[in-house]
Amino acid sequence: MLPTLAPAILAGYVLALSRAVGEYGSVIFIAGNMPFVSEITPLLIVTKLEQYDYAGATAIAVVMLLISFVLILAINLLQRWRLRRGR
């Protein structure tokens, strides 16, 4: 019975986690906005969009995307290295 429930339990956990992350971002987005203290990237992007600075908003988004890709690649390479070292 547990193997059939595992995907539902995992999906519920992921949905709860993603909601919590979204709510945290919303709280910071609404209450924060203190320069160099509580600014977050989505806030900077929205600010650029409100100023009709589409190139600036795109630049911030692209930089964040590249950082994400580099981190994912580094984590993947580190896991592969650790698996090979353990054998």
PLY file of the C-alpha trace (Angstrom):
ply
format ascii 1.0
element vertex 87
property float x
property float y
property float z
element edge 86
property int vertex1
property int vertex2
end_header
0.00 0.00 0.00
2.85 2.39 0.76
4.40 2.25 -2.74
1.10 3.36 -4.26
0.78 6.25 -1.79
4.39 7.43 -2.12
3.83 9.63 -5.22
0.83 11.33 -3.59
2.74 11.94 -0.36
5.73 13.29 -2.27
3.53 15.56 -4.39
1.81 16.90 -1.27
5.17 17.63 0.35
6.46 19.43 -2.77
3.28 21.51 -3.07
3.45 22.49 0.60
7.11 23.44 0.27
6.57 25.47 -2.89
3.66 27.31 -1.27
5.78 28.13 1.76
8.58 29.48 -0.43
6.08 31.58 -2.39
4.52 32.97 0.77
7.94 33.84 2.18
8.77 35.67 -1.03
5.47 37.55 -0.88
6.10 38.66 2.69
9.56 39.94 1.80
8.20 41.51 -1.39
5.50 43.43 0.49
7.16 44.23 3.83
10.84 44.36 2.92
12.09 46.62 0.18
14.94 47.98 2.22
17.86 48.53 -0.18
20.77 46.11 0.36
18.96 44.52 3.34
15.83 42.73 2.22
15.64 43.31 -1.52
15.02 40.19 -3.55
15.52 39.61 -7.24
11.81 39.53 -8.18
11.42 42.93 -6.52
14.28 44.33 -8.59
12.77 42.87 -11.76
9.32 44.32 -11.02
10.87 47.70 -10.24
12.68 47.66 -13.58
9.48 46.68 -15.38
7.54 49.51 -13.71
10.19 51.91 -14.97
9.83 50.45 -18.48
13.45 49.30 -18.31
12.90 45.99 -20.09
16.58 45.52 -20.88
17.49 45.89 -17.20
14.80 43.45 -16.09
15.93 40.96 -18.72
19.56 41.33 -17.69
18.74 40.61 -14.04
16.63 37.58 -14.99
19.31 36.19 -17.31
22.03 36.57 -14.67
19.88 34.76 -12.10
19.13 32.01 -14.63
22.83 31.55 -15.39
23.67 31.42 -11.68
20.98 28.75 -11.22
22.36 26.67 -14.09
25.92 26.91 -12.75
24.80 25.86 -9.26
22.83 22.90 -10.60
25.80 21.84 -12.73
28.18 22.16 -9.76
25.91 20.10 -7.53
25.57 17.44 -10.24
29.34 17.25 -10.79
29.96 17.08 -7.05
27.52 14.19 -6.70
29.14 12.29 -9.59
32.60 12.88 -8.15
31.48 11.63 -4.74
29.90 8.50 -6.21
33.04 7.68 -8.20
35.27 8.31 -5.20
33.17 6.04 -3.00
33.58 3.01 -5.30
0 1
1 2
2 3
3 4
4 5
5 6
6 7
7 8
8 9
9 10
10 11
11 12
12 13
13 14
14 15
15 16
16 17
17 18
18 19
19 20
20 21
21 22
22 23
23 24
24 25
25 26
26 27
27 28
28 29
29 30
30 31
31 32
32 33
33 34
34 35
35 36
36 37
37 38
38 39
39 40
40 41
41 42
42 43
43 44
44 45
45 46
46 47
47 48
48 49
49 50
50 51
51 52
52 53
53 54
54 55
55 56
56 57
57 58
58 59
59 60
60 61
61 62
62 63
63 64
64 65
65 66
66 67
67 68
68 69
69 70
70 71
71 72
72 73
73 74
74 75
75 76
76 77
77 78
78 79
79 80
80 81
81 82
82 83
83 84
84 85
85 86
